Amino acid sequence: MTWWQGMVLGIVQGLTEFLPVSSSGHLVLAQAAVGFSAPGVLVEVVLHVATLLAVVIVYRETLVRLLAGTVRRDSESLKYVGLLIVGTVPAGVVGLFLKDFFERAFDSLIVVGVSFLLTGAILWSTKKAAGRGADKAPTPRGALAVGLAQACAILPGISRSGSTVAAGMWLGLDPVRAAEYSFLLAIPAIAGAAVLQIPDLSAEAVQVGVPALALGFVAALVSGVAAIKLLVLLLRRSAFHRFAPYCWMLGLATLGWAWFGG
């Protein structure tokens, strides 16, 4: 991987991990566009860890407050941590038992295209829910529902942030609070996925190139921080559903590419 390929893939990952347009789907397309075929999962893992760090940076005060509250056994902090654990379970189960199935999906542009269309439908469905929520945290049942949405987003083309924030909004969460829960929920999900891939990473760094990986990491981190702040701003303006037409156009273009371009 060259330095410019690493930078492009990092920017794509950072922006699309948090904007509701599916980072996995965009990475599949971006790798095809820049002419880079990853020899394994190392590039994806490195870029996802960079976006995990972006969440930690943006929500560091909330994380410190939750950690301190947990140590003090504060009931509200313990409850919220419990909700994060409940929301993490579905993706953990899916990642353990359906890992090979989802990895094969990354090789199909048709799967990616259809998933983009579904993401657009999910985003558009929030048009009526925007501004309606008032709750600050989901119920345990709601946390499980958001977790199921996150598990479905393992498919390339299904936006993790889009599906989880949409689920939170439909469950009555304030949109900004729904985004906060979604992004905090990403920390164990991304960390767990990275840990599962560790056995497969040993020889890949040499093949891909460490300098290009490092540049991609930095690009994903910086663009990820910017994307989180942009999304929160758009949620405050009830503009979440406006990403739907983009996903629909991209889905149709991807299906056209799959059927007629190769």
N, C-alpha and C positions, 0 to 999 in steps of 0.2 A: 504494500500500500504506500503510495506517495504522500508527501506532506499535504498537498492540496486536497487529495481524496479524504485524508483523515480530517481535515478542517471542515470540508463540506458535510461529511457524515456527522461530525460532532454538532455542527450548527443545526442540521436537520433534526437530530435526536433531541437536542436541548429545547428547540422550539415546539416540536410536535409531541413531546412527552407530556406537556402540560396544557398546551392548546388542544381543544377537543377534536383532533383530526387524525389520531392514531400514529404514534411514533413507529411502531413495528411495521405498519403498512408503508409508511414513508421511507423507512430504512431499506425495505425490499426494493422499492422503486429507485431510491437514490443510489444504491449499489449497482443496479442495472444501468442507471443513467451515467455514472462516472466510470463504468467499466471495471468495477472491482467485485470479485466474488470471494467472500470470506471463506477461508479454509475450515472454519468451525464456528464456534460461538464467542470467541474471545472478544472481537470488536464490539458485538452487541453488549456483552457483559461489562466491558470497560466503560462504554458510553452510558449505560444504565446506572452504573455506580456514580458517575459524574452527576447525573440528574438527581440521584439520591442525596448527594452532598448539597445540591442546590436547594432541595427541600429543607435540609438541616439548617442552611444559612438563613433562608427566608423566615422559617418558623422557629428559629433558635430560642426566642423568648418563651414561646408556648411550650417547647420541649423542656426547657429548664424548669418552667413552672410545674409541668406535669411530673417531672422527675423529683423535684423538691417536694411536691405534694404527696407523691407516692411514698417517699421516705418518711414523711410526717404522718402517713396514713390518713391523709385528708380524703373525706368521702367522695367529693366531687372528682378529684384527680384519679382516685382508684376506679371510680365508675367509668370515667372516660378511657382509661387504659384498658379496662375490661371490654369496652365497646370496640376498641382497636383490635384486641385479641379475637373477639367474635368475628369481626369483619375480615380478619386475615385467614381464618380457617378454610373457607371455600377455595381460595386460590392455592393454598398450601396442599390441599387434598388433590386438586386438579393437577398441580405441578408435579406431584409425586407419582400419580397413577396414569396420567395421560400425556406425559412429557414427550414421548416419541410421536404421538398423533399430532400434537401442536407444532412440533418441529417440522414435520412433513408439510404442514399447511403453509409454511414460509416459502415453499418451492412452487406454490400455485398462484399465479397472477389472477386466476379466476376467483379463487377464494378471497384474495385481497380486494378485488373489485367489488364483489358482492358484499363483503364486510364494510367497505366504505359506504355503500348505499344504505346499509343498516344503521351505520353510525349517523348518517344524515337524518334518517327517520327518528332516531333517538333524540338527537339535538332539537329537531323541529318540534318534537312532542313537549319540550319544556316551555314553549311559547306561552301556553296557558298557565303554566306553573310559576313562571318568573314573577318575583315580587310577592308571591302568595305565602311563602313560608315564614315562620316566626321562631321555630324551635332552634335551640343552640346546639343540641346533640341528638343523635338518633336514639330510638328505643333499642333494646337488645334485638328484637325482631327486625327492626329497621336496619341495624348494623349488619345483620346476617344478609338482608336483601342487597345492601350495598356491596357486601363481600361477594355475593353471587354475581353481581354485575362486573366486579373486578375480575372474577374467574373467567367470565365469558370474554373479557377483553384480552385474554392471552392470545386469542386468534388475531393474526395480522390484519389490520384494517378496522378492527373494533377499537375505538378509542377508550383507553382506561379512564382518563380524566373525564371524558364526555359521558361515558356510561355511569360512572360512580357519582359524579355531580348531578346528573339527571335523576338518578335513583334517589339521591338525597333530597333534591328539590320536590320530587313527587311525594316523598314521605313527609313533607312539611318542614324541611330544614330551610333556614335562611340561606340564600344562594352562596354568600361569602362563607358562612359556617359549613355549608356542604362542601365547598372547595377545600377548606381547612381540613375537614375530616378525610376527604379524598386523598389529599397530599400526604397527610400523616400516615394514612393507611398504606401509602406507597412505600414507606420506609421498610417495614418488614417484608413486604412483597418483593421488592427489588433486591433486598439483602438476601432473602431466602433463595431467590432464583440464582443469584450470583454464587452462593454457597453450593447449590446443587450442581453448578457447572464447573466447579474447581477441578475435579478429576480430569476434565477434558481439555484443560487449558495449558498444560505443561509445555508442549512444543510449539504452540501456535504463535507466541510472542515473537519468536525468531522469524517465522514465516511472514508475519504481517509487518513487522518493523516497529521497534520501540519508539523512535522519535515521532513517527506518524501517529501512533497510538496516544502518545502523550499530548500532542497537539489536538487530537480529536477530543481527548478528555477535557482539556481546558476550554475548548470551543463549546462543548456540551454543557459544561458548568456555567459559563457566562451567559449563554443563550437561555439556559434553563431558568436561571434567576430572573432574567428579563421576562420570560414567558409567564412565569407564575404571577409576577406583578401585573402584567398586562391582562391576564385572565381575570384576576380579582377586580381590576378596574372595569372590565367589560361586564362582569356579573353585577356590579353595582349599577350599571347602566341598563340592565335587563337585555343585554345583547348576545347572550349565550347561543340562542337559536340561529343567529345569523351565520354561523359556521356551516349550517346544514347544506346550503347550495354548493359550497366549495366541495364538501364531501361527496355530494351527488355527482358533480361534474368530474371529480377525480375518479370516482367509481366507474362511471361510464367510459372515461378515457382509458382506465386500466383494463376494463373488459375488452375495449376495442383493440388495445395493444396485445392482449392475450390471444384474441381471435384472428387478428389480421396482421399483427406485426412480427410474429415469430413462430 
